[in-house]
Amino acid sequence: MDRREKGAQSEEAAARYLTQQGYRILQRNFRWKGGEIDIIAQRNGLLVFVEVRARSYSAFGFAAETINSSKKEKIKRTALLYLQKRRLDCPARFDVITFDGDKLEHIENAFD
């Protein structure tokens, strides 16, 4: 399985997990001006921008460690554009779902 297939598989598993947790998936793979948000979901009036990361092996670090400050800023800018484009004014947060091997971890408010 190549990297793109692994990424798609991880995003699909993350979307299933979020749905099982009561989130409604609004959009997947939102791209705008050089940025991308893997999953945009909503639960209890809260908009959640989700970054999905996967690592097959932890020899080079864990999946969550691959999100640097530059990536966070790019996701934040893309989220702002999403909100502006849709004229939304609602509470929002940034979550990360990681897969280290087969282990899923959901980190809420990951960018705070």
N, C-alpha and C positions, 0 to 999 in steps of 0.2 A: 504494500500500500504506500503510495507516495504522500508527500506532505500535504498537498491540496485535498486528497481524499481523506486523510486523517483529520484535517481541519473541518471539512464538511461533516464528517461523522461526529466529531466532538460538538459542533454547533447543533446538530440534530439532537444529540443526547441532552445537551443543555436546555434546548427548547422543550423537550419532553419533560425534563425535570421541573422546569419552571411552571409548565401547565399543570403538572401534578401538585405543585405547591400553591395553586390558585391564581397564578398570573395569567393574563391574557396576552398572547403574543400579538403585537401590533405590526411589526415589520422585522424582517431579517435582512442583513447585509445592506444596510442603508449607506449609500456612498454619496459624498458631496464634496467638491473642491479638494480632492486629495485625501480625504479622511473616510473612514468606514466605522460603522458601529455594527457589531455582529448581531445583536438582538435588541429590539426595543419592545418593552413589555409594560403592562400596567396591572396594578393590584391596589384595591382600596383607594382609588383616586391618585395614586402615586405613580409617576412615570419613571421607569427604570431603564437606564442604558447599560447594557451588559456586554462586557468584553469576555470572550472565551479563549482560553489558552490551554494547550495540551503538550505534555512531554511524555514520551514513551519510557524514558529512563532518566533518573535524577543524577546521573554521573556528572552532568554539566550544570546542575542547579535545578530548582523546582520551577514549575510553570509560572507561578505568580511572580517570580523574580525576573521574568522576561519583559515585564511592563515597566519601562523607564519613564522618566519625567517628560521626555519628548513625546512618547506615545500617549501619555495621559493628557497632555495639552492638545494633541491632535484630536483625541476623542472628545474632549470638552468643547473644542471649537466646532466640531461636527455636530455635537448635540445641540449647541446654541443655534446653529444654522437650521437644524431640524425643527426646533421650537419656533424660530422666526418664520420659517417657510410655512408652517402649519398654523401660525398665529396662536400658539398655545401659551397659556400663562398658568402653570400648575406646578406643584412641588415635584422635584425630580431628584434622583440620586444615581450614582455610578456603582455598579456591582461588577464583580469578576467571578466567573466560574472557571475553575481549573480542573484539569485532569492530569494527575501524576500517575502514569500507568492507567489502571482502571478506577482509581480513587477520585471521586468527584468532591470538590469543596466549593461551597458558595460563600463568597466574601461580600457581605452587604456593606454599603458605604465605603467601598475600597479606596476611594481617592481622598478621603478626609484624613 
